[in-house]
Amino acid sequence: MAYGVDPNLALALAEAEGSQGSVRYRFGLYGRYWLPFGIYTGCNVPRADTPGGNAEAGIRALARHLRKCEGNLRGALRRYNTGDSPAQFERYYRRIKQLETRNRREGAINGP
């Protein structure tokens, strides 16, 4: 909420980015936490190499992209996740939207 991102969307992004297979919310790699590609540039988040800092940096980057794309989530996620092919990105976008909808429906987090 500190960056103006709906918490349900932030949670969806964390789950999509931080899960692998049946393991949910896996942050980074063993022994060291990695920020998504390109987020180090201009990242001024304390402890960005920790799980919490990693998540904060990702949410902060998404907030910046949402502002640049005037709230357009598809455009913001495309800037956030630039390495995917169009088909991979479409699956990624649909997954984020699905998780966001589930979070809102289940009342996972009360947004602003």
C-alpha positions as CSV (number, residue, x, y, z in Angstrom):
1,M,0.0,0.0,0.0
2,A,3.0,2.3,0.6
3,Y,3.6,2.4,-3.2
4,G,-0.1,2.7,-4.2
5,V,-0.3,-0.9,-5.5
6,D,-3.5,-2.8,-4.6
7,P,-2.3,-5.4,-2.0
8,N,-4.3,-8.2,-3.8
9,L,-2.3,-7.4,-7.0
10,A,1.0,-7.3,-5.0
11,L,0.2,-10.7,-3.5
12,A,-0.6,-12.1,-6.9
13,L,2.7,-10.8,-8.3
14,A,4.6,-12.3,-5.4
15,E,3.0,-15.6,-5.9
16,A,3.5,-15.7,-9.6
17,E,7.1,-14.6,-9.3
18,G,8.0,-16.5,-6.2
19,S,6.4,-19.9,-6.7
20,Q,7.8,-22.9,-8.5
21,G,5.7,-26.0,-9.0
22,S,3.8,-26.9,-5.8
23,V,6.1,-24.6,-3.7
24,R,4.4,-21.2,-3.1
25,Y,6.2,-17.9,-2.2
26,R,9.7,-19.1,-2.8
27,F,11.9,-16.0,-2.7
28,G,15.1,-16.0,-4.6
29,L,17.7,-18.8,-4.5
30,Y,19.3,-20.6,-1.7
31,G,21.9,-18.5,0.1
32,R,21.2,-15.3,-1.9
33,Y,18.1,-13.5,-2.9
34,W,17.9,-12.1,-6.4
35,L,15.9,-9.2,-7.6
36,P,14.1,-9.7,-11.0
37,F,16.1,-8.6,-14.1
38,G,16.6,-4.9,-14.3
39,I,15.2,-3.9,-11.0
40,Y,18.6,-3.1,-9.5
41,T,18.8,-0.1,-11.8
42,G,17.6,2.8,-9.7
43,C,16.5,0.5,-6.9
44,N,16.8,2.3,-3.6
45,V,15.2,-0.3,-1.3
46,P,17.0,-1.0,2.0
47,R,18.0,-4.7,2.3
48,A,17.1,-5.5,-1.3
49,D,19.0,-8.7,-1.0
50,T,16.6,-10.1,1.7
51,P,13.2,-11.8,1.0
52,G,11.3,-8.7,2.3
53,G,13.5,-6.3,0.5
54,N,13.2,-8.3,-2.7
55,A,9.4,-8.3,-2.5
56,E,9.4,-4.6,-1.8
57,A,11.7,-3.8,-4.7
58,G,9.4,-5.8,-7.0
59,I,6.3,-4.0,-5.8
60,R,8.1,-0.7,-6.1
61,A,9.1,-1.5,-9.6
62,L,5.5,-2.5,-10.5
63,A,4.2,0.8,-9.0
64,R,6.7,2.8,-11.2
65,H,5.6,0.9,-14.3
66,L,1.9,1.4,-13.5
67,R,2.5,5.2,-13.2
68,K,4.4,5.2,-16.5
69,C,1.6,3.2,-18.2
70,E,-1.1,5.3,-16.6
71,G,-2.6,2.4,-14.6
72,N,-2.6,0.0,-17.5
73,L,-1.7,-3.4,-15.9
74,R,-0.9,-5.2,-19.1
75,G,1.6,-2.5,-20.1
76,A,3.1,-2.3,-16.6
77,L,3.5,-6.1,-16.4
78,R,5.1,-6.1,-19.9
79,R,7.7,-3.5,-18.7
80,Y,8.2,-5.5,-15.5
81,N,8.6,-8.8,-17.2
82,T,10.4,-8.0,-20.5
83,G,12.1,-11.3,-21.1
84,D,9.1,-13.4,-22.1
85,S,7.9,-14.2,-25.6
86,P,4.4,-12.9,-26.4
87,A,2.8,-16.3,-25.7
88,Q,4.7,-16.7,-22.4
89,F,3.8,-13.1,-21.4
90,E,0.1,-13.8,-22.1
91,R,0.1,-16.8,-19.8
92,Y,2.0,-14.7,-17.2
93,Y,-0.6,-11.9,-17.5
94,R,-3.5,-14.2,-17.2
95,R,-2.0,-15.9,-14.1
96,I,-1.5,-12.6,-12.4
97,K,-5.1,-11.6,-13.1
98,Q,-6.4,-15.0,-12.0
99,L,-4.4,-14.8,-8.7
100,E,-5.5,-11.2,-8.1
101,T,-9.2,-12.2,-8.6
102,R,-8.8,-15.2,-6.3
103,N,-7.2,-13.0,-3.6
104,R,-10.0,-10.4,-3.8
105,R,-12.7,-13.1,-3.8
106,E,-11.2,-14.9,-0.8
107,G,-10.6,-11.7,1.0
108,A,-6.9,-12.5,1.3
109,I,-6.1,-8.8,1.8
110,N,-8.3,-5.8,2.2
111,G,-7.2,-3.2,-0.4
112,P,-7.3,0.5,-0.3
